[in-house]
Amino acid sequence: MKSIKKKLAEVAGSENVTDDPSTLSSLMGDREVDGSLVACFPGSTEEVQRIVQLAGEARCSVFTTTD
């Protein structure tokens, strides 16, 4: 089975998916960051829908943030 990171990259493009600790820390604020997080920056409503679907299938939590 493909990793969730690879699946997200197929949806949003690899340039829009990261597990870089400094990026994750800046996005998560006061929440604890561990090695199981991945950030994804979708470019369309369709990508958001597919990402939420993938997260549900993988039983992963989804956190949202705004700029």
N, C-alpha and C positions, 0 to 999 in steps of 0.2 A: 504494500500500500504506500502511495506517495505521502510524503510529509505534508502537513498543512501549509508550511511555508512554500513548498513547490506548487501546491494547488493554488494558493493565493497569487503566486507569480504568474501562473497561467491565466488568471482572470485579470489582474491589474497590471501585469508587466513586472519583471524582476527589479526594475529601477524604482518601483513603488512599494516594495516590500523589504523590510529590514528587521534584523534582530540585534542591531548595534546597541550595546548597553547605554551609551550616552544619549542616543536618540530616544530610547525607551524611557530613560530617567526623566528627560525633559518633558515627555508627553504624559507620563504618569504622575508627575508632581510628587505629592506626599505618599503615594501608594508604594508599597514594596515592589521592587523589580527583581525578578528571578530569571533563570535561563529558559523558562517555558513561554516567554512572551514574544510576540511578533507584531510589528506595526505594519499596517497596510494603508495606502493612500489612494483610494479609488478615484477614478476620473469621471464616472457617470453613475446615474441611478441604477442602470442595469448591473454595473460592477458591484455596487453596494448590495443589491438583491442577491447576487450570486455568492458574495462573501458571507452574508448572513446565513444563506443556505448551507454553505460549506462548514461554517462554524457549528451550526445545528447538527449536521451529520457527524461531525467530529466531537460533538459534545464539549465545545470550547466556549468560553465566555467572550462577549464582545463589549469593549469599552469604547465610547465615542468621545471625541474632543473637537473643539473648534479652534481656529487660529486666534 
